[in-house]
């Protein structure tokens, strides 16, 4: 990036054009490390429900961008699937908000989600499909990098706690939307 800035500074262009190009470059260069996604999923395993709750908190360049909480139809409706769907939703949201200069840091309280997105292979075919969609999203964004890290819900980070509560709220929204009386 610095090489590009130096080329603009030394280019044979007007001072106004140079200033405008440098302003645009600064706007799209991450000062806060790109984007941060804290995601969580929630399910009532063994309940026979066909939906899960997802939640997340997204920051872009150090600024709060959005918070999400919703119910998502899913079969199977397991907690592992919910965790992956929460990450997929957040990355989809980010797909048109970041630039190729950005990095995305994803935090999840799910060792399973972190594992299948880094080194493991998901056993369940449905989860393998979701992992494939997540990889497709991140590949299409052509980012500097995407890191996925485990962060316990009871850690001091308030954003993973917010994502956890948003996922629970999403599950309750599903109860209302899809008519579960539990």
C-alpha positions in Angstrom: 0.0 0.0 0.0 2.8 2.4 0.9 4.3 1.7 -2.5 1.1 2.8 -4.2 1.0 6.0 -2.1 4.5 6.8 -3.1 3.7 6.3 -6.8 0.8 8.7 -6.5 3.0 11.3 -4.7 5.6 11.1 -7.4 3.2 10.9 -10.4 3.1 13.6 -13.0 -0.4 14.8 -12.1 -1.9 18.1 -10.8 -1.8 18.7 -7.0 -5.6 18.7 -6.9 -5.7 15.2 -8.6 -2.9 14.0 -6.3 -4.8 15.2 -3.2 -8.0 13.6 -4.4 -6.4 10.2 -5.1 -4.6 10.2 -1.7 -7.9 11.1 0.0 -9.7 8.2 -1.7 -6.8 5.8 -0.9 -7.0 6.8 2.8 -10.7 6.3 2.9 -10.4 2.7 1.6 -7.3 1.8 3.6 -8.1 0.2 6.9 -6.8 2.1 9.9 -8.4 -0.2 12.4 -7.4 -3.4 10.7 -10.4 -3.9 8.5 -13.5 -5.5 9.9 -14.2 -7.5 13.0 -17.1 -10.0 13.3 -18.3 -11.5 16.6 -20.8 -14.2 15.7 -22.8 -16.7 17.7 -25.5 -19.3 17.0 -28.2 -20.8 19.2 -30.3 -23.9 18.8 -32.4 -26.2 21.0 -30.7 -29.4 20.1 -33.0 -32.4 20.1 -36.1 -30.2 20.1 -37.3 -31.1 16.6 -37.4 -27.5 15.6 -36.4 -26.5 12.1 -34.9 -23.1 12.9 -32.0 -21.6 14.8 -31.1 -18.2 16.1 -28.1 -16.3 14.9 -26.5 -13.1 16.2 -23.5 -10.9 15.6 -21.7 -7.7 16.1 -19.8 -6.1 13.2 -17.2 -3.4 13.3 -15.5 -1.8 10.3 -12.3 0.1 10.7 -12.9 0.4 14.4 -16.5 1.7 14.2 -19.6 -0.2 15.1 -21.3 -1.0 11.8 -24.3 -3.2 12.7 -25.7 -5.7 15.1 -27.9 -8.6 13.9 -30.3 -11.1 15.5 -32.6 -13.3 13.6 -34.1 -16.7 13.2 -33.0 -18.8 10.2 -34.7 -21.9 8.9 -32.3 -24.8 9.1 -32.4 -28.6 8.9 -30.8 -29.9 10.9 -31.3 -27.3 13.5 -28.2 -27.9 15.6 -26.0 -25.6 17.5 -23.0 -26.3 15.2 -25.1 -25.4 12.2 -26.3 -22.2 13.9 -22.7 -21.2 14.7 -21.7 -21.5 11.0 -24.9 -19.8 9.8 -24.1 -16.8 12.1 -20.6 -16.5 10.6 -21.9 -16.9 7.1 -24.5 -14.1 7.6 -21.9 -11.7 9.0 -19.5 -12.4 6.1 -22.3 -11.9 3.6 -23.0 -8.6 5.1 -19.4 -7.6 4.9 -18.9 -8.8 1.3 -19.8 -5.4 -0.2 -18.5 -3.3 2.7 -14.8 -4.1 2.6 -12.0 -3.6 0.2 -9.1 -5.7 -1.0 -6.9 -3.9 1.5 -8.9 -5.1 4.4 -8.6 -8.0 6.7 -11.5 -9.6 8.6 -11.2 -11.0 12.0 -13.9 -13.5 13.0 -14.5 -14.4 16.6 -16.8 -17.3 17.7 -17.4 -19.1 21.0 -17.7 -22.3 19.0 -14.6 -24.5 18.9 -16.4 -26.5 16.2 -17.0 -23.5 13.9 -13.4 -22.3 14.4 -12.1 -25.9 13.8 -14.0 -26.5 10.5 -13.1 -23.1 9.2 -9.4 -23.6 9.9 -8.1 -27.2 10.1 -10.9 -29.7 10.6 -13.4 -31.3 8.2 -17.0 -31.2 9.1 -18.6 -34.7 9.3 -22.1 -33.6 8.7 -22.9 -33.0 5.0 -25.1 -29.9 5.7 -22.3 -28.3 7.7 -19.8 -29.1 4.9 -22.1 -27.2 2.5 -22.2 -24.1 4.8 -18.4 -24.2 5.2 -18.1 -24.3 1.4 -20.4 -21.3 1.1 -18.3 -19.4 3.7 -15.1 -20.2 1.8 -16.7 -19.0 -1.4 -17.7 -15.7 0.2 -14.2 -15.1 1.6 -12.5 -16.1 -1.7 -14.8 -13.8 -3.7 -13.9 -10.8 -1.4 -10.2 -11.2 -2.4 -9.1 -9.8 1.0 -5.7 -9.5 2.6 -6.8 -12.1 5.0 -9.5 -13.7 7.1 -8.7 -15.0 10.5 -11.0 -17.1 12.7 -10.4 -17.2 16.4 -12.1 -18.9 19.4 -13.3 -16.6 22.1 -15.3 -17.9 25.1 -18.6 -16.2 25.8 -17.6 -15.7 29.5 -14.4 -13.8 28.4 -14.3 -10.1 29.1 -15.0 -9.1 25.5 -18.5 -7.5 25.5 -19.0 -8.1 21.8 -18.9 -11.9 21.9 -21.4 -11.6 24.8 -23.6 -9.3 22.7 -23.5 -11.8 19.8 -24.5 -14.6 22.2 -27.5 -12.6 23.5 -28.4 -11.7 19.9 -28.4 -15.4 18.9 -30.7 -16.3 21.8 -33.0 -13.4 20.8 -33.0 -14.8 17.3 -34.1 -18.2 18.6 -37.0 -16.5 20.4 -37.9 -14.6 17.3 -38.1 -18.0 15.6 -40.5 -19.2 18.4 -42.8 -16.3 17.5 -42.4 -16.5 13.7 -42.7 -20.3 13.4 -45.1 -20.9 16.2 -43.2 -22.8 18.8 -45.0 -22.8 22.2 -42.0 -23.9 24.3 
